[in-house]
Amino acid sequence: MYDPSENAAADIAAHFHSFTNLAAHPEVGPLVITKGDGVFVEDDKGNRYLEAVSALWCASLGFSNERLAKAGSDALRGLPYYHTFTGRSNPTVIELANKLLSVAPVPMSKVFFANSGSEANDSAVKMIWYYHNAIGKPEKKKIIARLNAYHGVTVASASLSGLVTNHRDFDLPIANILHVDCPHYFRYAEPGESEEDFATRLADNLEKRILAEGPDTVAAFFAEPVMGAGGVIPPPATYFEKVQKVLAKYDVLLVADEVVCGYGRTGEMFGSTTFGMKPDILTTAKGLSSAYAPISAVMVNEKVYAPIARNSGTIGTFGHGFTYSGHPVSCAIALETLKIYEEDNVVGHVQSLMPQFWKALRSYEGRKYVGEVRGVGLVAAIELYADPENRTSFDPAVKAGARLVEIGLTQGLIVRALGDTIVFCPPLIITAEELDELFARFERTMAIFEETIG
């Protein structure tokens, strides 16, 4: 029988965790979060933390928004569930689809709903393959993503992700998924190479890869506007401009993975706007409901949708979807989330905080163990190096990033380590005063880290 006073032991006994060292978990144990309030959360021991990563990049409206709670409650009392198979629908999914089309960064035709970013990207892969069959190009199936990208953990979306831990011993990636250069200027630029020249080289390499594979076999290119779980990597100047010219030349679809960047995170409603992307397909999740309920969306333009629709007529159905696609409760919460973004001018609030956010972050440039500070809007990273001047990384056995995160917890701060890269992605509702408090706690964390890491 589960005893709430024994959370740690009960978790270790029964819970199969995501992205966790399962062998070490019985010794380390869980951090059990029991409640939230604005940008703060509290554990089962009564410790209170400023959540500087929005949990997993997603709680954009914080952890206690009453409007979202009410939207979910009202929806549960009205229509707790119905499906969207065989033409069935409900008022909230209809309204949400239309709302998303109205805020999309480029003209889109239709919206397909799923339950996570992984499912959205997996669905996009299937749509891309279905589309090329429908237009009579059955050989045009290869999909290109980038090293260090993160697109999810289903079989297809994990294959797109360019991260070793998502592939190793899962027998991934699957066939027809390819990877090209990571656009991390600081790490991969050649000596004396400008951002623009670096972008030109990467675009040229992409074209060479398409030609090597055969343009008639390359279907699509997946890209996050800012790479998230790969380390918060913004594109170098002119990167997407040059990449999109290559894609257009060889009729390769562009998929914008906006799962992290969407809904104000970059200082615009979508990262595609920030970086001049004009996607054929756009995937989104996380901030769509501020993570108050599982939901994701795939927006497709008419070029993609029309052949898919025609082909489904030939077959008799579009044989893809999920039991919970367009779930009325999730849709109601997402719809209310979008209304809050608009009514509270959340994008404007983000823009007002960006100077303060970046002034604080830039103050860490030149610190003893700081190699690079990077990001955009209200998403950023500080990458730790043992010797920043010579760009010497810490020995992995040191687990520098993980150590800093643990020190942060003692200071009432939750940040995230991606290797030795420390991520900041606070709820978009954070105030100027709370932002000051975030960096006060981080400064104490850094000071302890610097004293103890040597």
ABEGO torsion letter per residue (X at the ends): XBBAAAAAAAAAAABBBBGBBAAAAAAAEBBBBABBBEABBBBAAGBBBBBAAGGBGABAAEAABAAAAAAAAAAAAABABBBABGGBBBAAAAAAAAAAAAABABBBABBBBBABAAAAAAAAAAAAAAAAAAAGBAABABBBBBBGBBAEABAAAAAABABAAAABGAGOBBBGBBBBBBABAAAABBBGBBAAAAAAAAAAAAAAAAAAAEAAABABBBBBABBBAAGGBBBBBGAAAAAAAAAAAAGBBBBBBAAAABGGAAGBABAAAAAGBBBABBBBBGAAAGGABBBBBBBBBAAAAAAAAAAAAAAGBBBBEBAABGBAAAAAAAAAAAAAAAAAGAAAAAAAAAAAAAAAAAAABGBAABABBBEBEABBBBBBBABAAAGBBBBAAAGAAAAAAAAAAAAGBBBBBBEABBBBBBBAABBAAAAAAAAAAAAAAAAAAAAAAX
